[in-house]
Every structure is written in structure tokens, then in C-alpha cells.
Amino acid sequence: MTRNVGTIDRIVRLAIAAMVLPFAFIGPATPWAFLGVIPLVTGLIGSCPLYSVLGFSSCPMRPTK
């Protein structure tokens, strides 16, 4: 899997996940809050499938395989 998510992008994704995921368990408890899993996973693994499709990379170094 090619790494295409840079450090700042990963931090932002993890912060978004940390803000959205709790709503799945507390507060308005909506199933839509489980969409927070997407930025969590992409932030943890450092690869975004959408970036791959669009040919975009926020990673400052050369992508590795």
C-alpha cells in the first residue's frame, strides 16, 4: 500500500475522528457518526484510497510501496 498521507494531514484526520466518533456512543447517537472510522483508519495507516484514485499525495517524501 502506497503511503500518500503526510504528517499534518494524518494529525488532522485523527483529530476529526476523535471529534466525530464519540457521537456514535454518546450525545445524539447517530449511525452517521461511524463515518468517523474513515479518517481514523486512513490517518493510522497513512494511505487514502481516494488520494490514490485522484493521484494526489500530501506526503512530502517520495511514496514508498
C-alpha positions in Angstrom: 0.0 0.0 0.0 1.5 3.3 -1.0 1.8 6.0 1.7 0.2 9.2 0.4 -0.9 11.0 3.6 1.5 13.4 5.1 2.1 14.1 8.8 -0.1 17.2 9.1 -2.9 15.5 7.1 -2.7 12.5 9.4 -3.0 14.7 12.5 -6.0 16.5 11.1 -7.7 13.2 10.2 -7.1 11.7 13.7 -8.4 14.9 15.3 -11.5 14.8 13.1 -12.1 11.1 14.0 -11.6 12.0 17.7 -14.3 14.6 17.5 -16.8 12.6 15.4 -16.6 9.1 16.7 -17.8 9.8 20.3 -21.2 10.9 18.8 -21.8 7.2 17.8 -21.8 6.3 21.5 -22.9 9.4 23.4 -24.8 12.6 22.5 -27.2 12.3 19.6 -26.0 8.7 19.0 -26.5 8.7 15.2 -25.2 5.9 12.9 -23.7 8.7 10.7 -21.1 9.2 13.4 -19.5 5.9 12.4 -18.2 7.7 9.3 -15.5 8.9 11.7 -13.9 5.5 11.2 -12.8 6.5 7.7 -10.4 9.4 8.8 -9.3 7.2 11.8 -8.2 4.3 9.6 -6.7 6.5 6.9 -4.9 8.5 9.5 -3.5 5.4 11.2 -2.3 3.6 8.1 -1.1 6.7 6.2 -2.8 5.8 3.0 -6.1 7.2 1.5 -7.8 5.3 -1.3 -9.4 8.5 -2.6 -6.0 10.2 -2.9 -4.8 7.2 -4.9 -7.7 7.4 -7.3 -7.1 11.1 -7.8 -3.3 10.8 -8.0 -2.8 13.2 -5.0 -0.3 12.9 -2.2 0.2 15.1 0.8 3.3 13.2 1.8 6.4 15.3 1.4 8.7 12.4 0.6 8.7 10.1 -2.3 5.9 7.5 -1.9 7.0 4.0 -0.8 5.4 0.7 -1.6 
